[in-house]
C-alpha cells in the first residue's frame, strides 16, 4: 500500500501549524481510528452476509450439519478474517515513521490471526462432533476423544507458530528443540497420552460406549456412561451424582459393563431361600394326599409316587421306617414346585437358563437358589418381577411344611 494518503494528511497537519512530532502522532491516531472503524464495519457487513447465506442454506439443505456450524459460531469467526487481514496490511501504511511500534502491532495481529484460525478449526471440529452424535452409527462412539486429539495437535502447531512470530525464529527450529525436551513434554502430557492410547483401545475393542451401564467399584461408579473424552469418562450414577474416571483406568483396572445383559434376552435372577434344616422331612401318605391338592404339581406327584411305590414293592422294601427305600421329601417336592412355577411365569424368559438348585448346607440352613432370567430388563420392572416371585414362594413354604431360617430372638438379643 502506498503512502500518498499518509503524506497528504501529514502535510495538511503541518501546514495547519502543528509541529512535525505532533503531526506524526495525530496522523497515526487518525489513520488507526479510520482503520478500526473500517474493519469494524466490514466485520459487521460480512457477518450479516454470511448469516443470511447460512440461514438460506440451512433451510434448503437436507442435512443439519450447517445448523451446527452456525450454532458453534463458525460463520462469525470467518467474518473476522477479512477485517483482520486488512488491518495487517494497513499497519505499515499507518505506522510510517514508527517502525518499532509497527513491528509490535504486526506481531500482535499475526498472533491474533493464528488464534482466530485455531478457533475456526475448533468450531468446525466441534460441529462435526455434534453432527456425528445425531447419527445412530456414531452416537455411542467416543468421537470427543478424537476431536480432542486433533485439537491438541492444532494447538501445538499454533503455539509453535506464535513463538516463531514473536521470536522471529523459524518454526522447524522449535521442532528440533522438541526432540531435546521430549522427556519434559511426555511428563507434562502424560495423562493426555495415556488417555489417547486408552481411548483408541476402548474404541477398537468396543469396551465402553456412551450409554453403557458400568460398575466400577474402585471409583464408586455405578450408572450410565454419558461422556467419553480424552482424559476422563463421566458416569451418571443411579443416584444422579456424576463420577469422573480416568480413561486409562478402563484398560488398567477391572470394571463391569452391563451391556451384554442389556443386549441379551433377559436379566438374571440369582437369589436363594435359606430353609431351616429342622423343617425338612420325608413325606407320608397323608402329606401326599394334601400336596396333590396343589394343581401345579399334582400330575408330577401322582406319577412319581406310582414309580416309587412300584420300585419299593418290587424290591421288597420294608416301609415301616420312612428311611427305607425310595421316598419323596418336602424340600424335593417344593423344589419341583418352584421349577414348574417359574416355567409357567409370564415374566421369565424360557429360552434362557432356568433352574432351581440346592446349595451346600450352611450353619444358617439349606440355600435353595433360583437361577432364571427376567424377560424385562428395566431395573424397576426387574425388581418387581423378582419380588413378585419371592413373595409367592415365601407364602407357599408353609404348604410344604417348610420354614425359612431366622436367627432366634435370644441369640439376636445376646449379640446386640
C-alpha positions in Angstrom: 0.0 0.0 0.0 1.4 3.4 -1.0 1.8 6.2 1.5 0.3 9.1 -0.6 -2.7 9.5 1.7 -0.4 9.4 4.7 1.7 12.3 3.2 -1.4 14.3 2.3 -2.8 14.1 5.8 0.6 14.7 7.4 1.3 17.7 5.1 -2.1 19.1 5.9 -1.5 18.9 9.6 2.0 20.5 9.4 0.6 23.3 7.2 -2.1 23.8 9.9 0.6 24.8 12.3 1.4 21.6 14.1 4.9 20.5 14.8 6.3 17.5 12.9 6.2 15.3 16.0 2.6 16.3 16.9 1.5 15.9 13.3 3.0 12.4 13.2 1.2 11.2 16.3 -2.1 12.8 15.3 -1.7 11.4 11.8 -1.1 8.0 13.3 -4.1 8.3 15.6 -6.5 9.4 12.8 -5.3 6.6 10.5 -5.8 4.0 13.2 -9.3 5.2 14.0 -10.1 5.1 10.3 -8.7 1.5 10.0 -10.5 0.3 13.1 -13.8 1.8 12.0 -13.4 0.3 8.5 -12.5 -3.1 10.0 -15.5 -3.0 12.3 -17.9 -2.0 9.5 -16.5 -4.8 7.2 -16.7 -7.3 10.1 -20.4 -6.4 10.7 -21.2 -6.4 7.0 -19.5 -9.7 6.2 -21.2 -11.3 9.3 -24.6 -10.2 8.2 -24.0 -11.6 4.7 -22.6 -14.9 6.0 -25.5 -15.2 8.4 -28.1 -14.6 5.7 -26.4 -17.1 3.4 -26.1 -19.6 6.3 -29.8 -19.3 7.1 -30.8 -19.8 3.4 -28.6 -22.9 3.1 -29.9 -24.3 6.4 -33.5 -24.0 5.1 -32.7 -25.6 1.7 -30.2 -28.2 3.0 -31.4 -31.7 3.9 -28.6 -32.2 6.4 -28.4 -30.4 9.8 -24.6 -30.1 9.7 -24.9 -26.4 8.7 -27.1 -25.8 11.7 -24.3 -27.0 13.9 -21.8 -24.8 12.1 -24.0 -21.7 12.9 -24.6 -22.9 16.5 -20.8 -23.2 17.0 -20.2 -19.7 15.5 -18.1 -20.8 12.5 -19.6 -18.0 10.2 -18.9 -15.5 13.0 -15.3 -16.4 13.3 -14.9 -16.5 9.5 -16.3 -12.9 9.3 -13.3 -11.7 11.4 -10.7 -12.9 8.8 -11.1 -10.2 6.2 -11.1 -7.2 8.6 -8.1 -8.7 10.4 -6.3 -9.2 7.1 -7.0 -5.6 6.2 -5.6 -4.3 9.5 -2.4 -6.3 8.9 -2.0 -4.7 5.5 -2.8 -1.3 6.9 -0.2 -1.3 9.7 2.9 -0.5 7.6 1.0 2.3 5.9 -0.3 3.8 9.2 2.9 3.4 11.2 5.3 5.1 8.8 8.0 6.6 11.0 7.1 4.3 13.9 8.9 1.2 12.8 9.3 -0.4 16.3 5.6 0.1 17.1 4.7 -1.2 13.7 6.7 -4.3 14.3 5.0 -4.9 17.7 1.5 -4.3 16.3 2.1 -6.6 13.3 3.3 -9.4 15.6 0.2 -8.9 17.8 -2.1 -9.0 14.8 -0.4 -12.1 13.3 -0.7 -13.8 16.7 -4.4 -12.8 16.8 -4.8 -14.3 13.3 -3.3 -17.6 14.4 -5.6 -17.7 17.5 -8.6 -16.9 15.2 -7.6 -19.8 12.9 -7.4 -22.1 15.9 -10.9 -21.1 17.0 -12.2 -21.7 13.4 -10.7 -25.2 13.4 -12.1 -25.9 16.9 -15.6 -24.7 15.9 -15.5 -26.9 12.8 -14.4 -30.0 14.7 -17.0 -29.3 17.4 -19.7 -29.1 14.7 -18.5 -32.3 13.2 -18.7 -33.9 16.7 -22.2 -32.6 17.4 -23.3 -33.7 13.9 -21.9 -37.3 14.4 -23.7 -37.6 17.7 -27.0 -37.3 15.8 -26.1 -40.4 13.8 -27.0 -43.8 15.3 -23.8 -45.2 14.0 -21.6 -42.8 15.9 -23.8 -41.9 18.8 -22.2 -44.3 21.3 -18.6 -43.8 20.0 -16.0 -41.6 21.8 -15.8 -39.1 19.0 -15.0 -36.4 21.5 -11.6 -38.1 22.3 -10.5 -37.9 18.7 -11.6 -34.3 18.4 -9.5 -33.5 21.4 -6.5 -35.3 19.9 -6.8 -33.2 16.7 -7.2 -30.0 18.8 -4.1 -30.9 20.8 -2.0 -31.1 17.7 -3.6 -28.0 16.3 -2.8 -26.0 19.5 0.8 -27.4 19.5 1.2 -26.2 15.9 -0.5 -22.9 16.8 1.7 -22.3 19.8 4.9 -23.0 17.9 3.7 -20.6 15.2 3.1 -17.9 17.8 6.5 -18.4 19.3 8.0 -18.2 15.8 6.1 -14.9 15.2 7.2 -13.4 18.5 10.8 -14.5 18.4 11.2 -14.4 14.6 12.7 -17.9 14.7 11.8 -20.4 12.1 9.2 -23.0 13.1 11.3 -26.0 12.2 13.9 -25.0 14.9 11.2 -25.4 17.5 10.6 -28.9 16.3 14.4 -29.6 16.5 14.3 -28.4 20.2 11.3 -30.6 20.8 13.4 -33.7 20.5 15.7 -32.5 23.3 12.8 -31.6 25.5 10.7 -34.7 24.7 11.1 -36.1 28.3 9.7 -32.9 29.8 6.8 -32.9 27.2 6.0 -36.5 27.9 5.8 -35.7 31.7 3.6 -32.7 31.1 1.2 -34.5 28.7 1.4 -37.9 30.5 -2.4 -38.0 31.2 -3.3 -36.9 27.7 -1.0 -39.5 26.1 -2.4 -42.3 28.4 -5.9 -41.1 27.6 -5.2 -41.1 23.9 -3.9 -44.7 24.0 -6.8 -45.7 26.2 -9.4 -44.0 24.0 -8.1 -45.8 20.9 -8.1 -49.2 22.7 -11.5 -48.6 24.2 -12.9 -47.8 20.8 -11.1 -50.6 18.9 -12.0 -53.2 21.4 -15.5 -51.8 21.9 -15.1 -51.9 25.7 -17.3 -49.0 26.6 -19.8 -47.0 24.7 -21.8 -43.9 25.6 -25.0 -45.1 27.2 -23.5 -48.3 28.6 -24.2 -49.1 32.2 -20.9 -49.8 34.0 -20.0 -50.6 37.6 -16.5 -49.5 38.7 -16.1 -50.2 42.5 -12.7 -48.6 42.7 -14.1 -45.2 41.8 -17.6 -45.8 43.3 -19.2 -45.6 39.9 -22.5 -47.4 39.1 -24.5 -45.9 36.3 -24.6 -44.9 32.7 -21.7 -43.5 30.7 -22.6 -40.0 29.5 -19.3 -38.8 28.1 -16.0 -40.3 26.9 -13.3 -37.7 26.4 -9.5 -37.9 26.0 -8.7 -37.8 29.7 -11.9 -38.8 31.5 -15.1 -40.8 31.4 -18.2 -39.4 33.0 -20.6 -41.8 34.6 -24.0 -40.6 35.9 -24.8 -42.8 38.8 -28.3 -44.0 39.6 -28.5 -41.5 42.5 -27.9 -38.8 39.8 -24.4 -38.0 41.0 -21.5 -37.8 38.5 -18.4 -39.9 38.8 -15.3 -39.0 36.8 -13.0 -41.9 35.9 -9.6 -41.5 34.1 -9.9 -43.0 30.6 -6.8 -45.1 31.0 -8.3 -46.8 34.1 -10.7 -48.6 31.8 -7.8 -50.6 30.4 -5.6 -50.8 33.5 -8.3 -51.8 36.1 -11.2 -54.2 36.2 -14.8 -52.9 35.8 -18.2 -54.5 34.9 -20.1 -53.5 31.7 -23.7 -54.5 31.8 -24.2 -54.0 28.0 -24.2 -57.8 27.5 -27.1 -58.2 29.8 -29.0 -55.3 28.2 -28.4 -56.8 24.7 -29.4 -60.3 25.8 -32.9 -61.7 26.2 -33.2 -61.2 29.9 -31.7 -60.1 33.2 -30.5 -62.7 35.6 -32.3 -63.5 38.9 -30.0 -65.3 41.3 -31.3 -65.4 44.8 -31.7 -68.1 47.4 -34.2 -69.0 50.1 -32.4 -70.2 53.3 -34.6 -73.1 54.6 -34.5 -74.4 58.2 -33.0 -77.9 58.2 -35.3 -78.9 61.1 -38.3 -78.5 58.8 -37.1 -81.0 56.2 -38.6 -84.5 56.3 -39.9 -87.5 54.3 -43.5 -87.3 53.1 -46.2 -89.6 54.4 -49.2 -90.8 52.5 -51.2 -88.2 54.4 -48.8 -85.5 53.2 -49.0 -86.7 49.6 -52.8 -86.6 49.7 -52.5 -83.0 51.0 -49.9 -81.9 48.4 -51.9 -83.4 45.5 -54.4 -80.6 46.0 -51.7 -78.2 44.7 -52.7 -78.2 41.0 -49.3 -77.3 39.6 -47.5 -80.4 40.9 -50.5 -82.8 41.2 -49.6 -84.7 38.0 -46.0 -84.9 39.0 -46.8 -86.3 42.5 -49.2 -88.9 41.1 -46.7 -90.2 38.5 -43.7 -90.0 40.9 -45.5 -91.7 43.7 -46.5 -94.6 41.5 -42.9 -95.0 40.3 -41.6 -95.0 43.9 -44.3 -97.5 45.2 -43.6 -99.8 42.3 -39.9 -99.7 43.0 -40.3 -100.3 46.7 -42.8 -103.2 46.1 -40.6 -104.9 43.5 -37.6 -104.7 45.8 -39.5 -105.9 49.0 -38.6 -102.6 50.8 -39.7 -102.5 54.5 -41.6 -99.3 54.7 -42.2 -99.5 58.5 -39.4 -96.9 58.5 -39.7 -94.0 56.1 -35.9 -94.0 55.5 -36.0 -97.4 53.8 -36.2 -97.5 50.0 -37.1 -94.5 47.9 -39.2 -91.6 49.3 -40.3 -88.1 48.5 -39.2 -85.2 50.7 -40.9 -81.9 51.2 -37.9 -80.0 50.1 -37.7 -82.1 46.9 -41.4 -81.6 46.1 -41.0 -77.9 46.8 -38.0 -77.6 44.5 -40.1 -79.2 41.7 -43.0 -76.8 42.5 -40.6 -73.8 42.3 -39.3 -75.0 38.9 -42.8 -75.5 37.5 -43.9 -72.2 38.9 -41.0 -70.4 37.1 -41.7 -72.3 33.8 -45.3 -71.0 33.9 -44.4 -67.5 35.0 -45.1 -65.0 32.2 -42.2 -62.7 33.1 -39.5 -65.4 32.9 -37.6 -65.9 29.7 -38.0 -69.7 29.0 -35.3 -69.6 26.3 -32.5 -68.9 28.8 -31.1 -70.9 31.7 -33.8 -71.8 34.3 -33.1 -74.0 37.3 -33.7 -74.4 41.0 -30.7 -75.8 42.7 -29.8 -76.8 46.3 -26.6 -75.3 47.5 -24.3 -76.9 50.2 -25.8 -76.7 53.7 -24.6 -73.8 55.9 -24.9 -73.1 59.7 -27.9 -71.0 58.9 -29.7 -73.6 56.8 -30.0 -75.1 53.3 -30.0 -72.5 50.5 -32.4 -73.2 47.7 -31.3 -71.0 44.9 -33.5 -69.7 42.0 -31.4 -69.1 38.8 -33.5 -67.7 36.0 -33.8 -64.6 33.7 -36.4 -61.9 33.7 -37.7 -61.0 30.2 -38.0 -57.4 31.3 -34.5 -55.9 31.8 -35.6 -52.5 33.0 -34.4 -52.1 36.6 -37.7 -51.2 38.3 -39.6 -53.9 36.4 -36.9 -56.4 37.1 -37.1 -55.7 40.8 -40.9 -56.0 40.7 -40.7 -59.4 38.9 -38.2 -60.7 41.4 -40.1 -59.5 44.4 -43.3 -61.0 43.0 -41.7 -64.4 42.6 -40.3 -64.5 46.1 -43.4 -63.1 47.6 -45.2 -66.1 46.3 -42.6 -68.6 47.2 -42.3 -67.4 50.8 -46.0 -67.6 51.2 -46.0 -71.1 49.7 -43.5 -72.6 52.1 -46.0 -73.4 54.9 -48.0 -75.5 52.4 -44.9 -77.8 52.1 -44.3 -77.8 55.9 -41.0 -75.8 55.3 -39.7 -72.8 57.2 -37.3 -70.0 56.4 -34.3 -69.8 58.7 -34.4 -66.9 61.1 -31.9 -66.0 63.8 -33.6 -66.8 67.2 -34.6 -63.8 69.2 -32.5 -64.8 72.2 -29.3 -65.1 70.1 -30.0 -61.8 68.3 -30.5 -60.0 71.6 -27.3 -61.5 73.0 -25.3 -60.3 70.0 -26.7 -56.8 70.4 
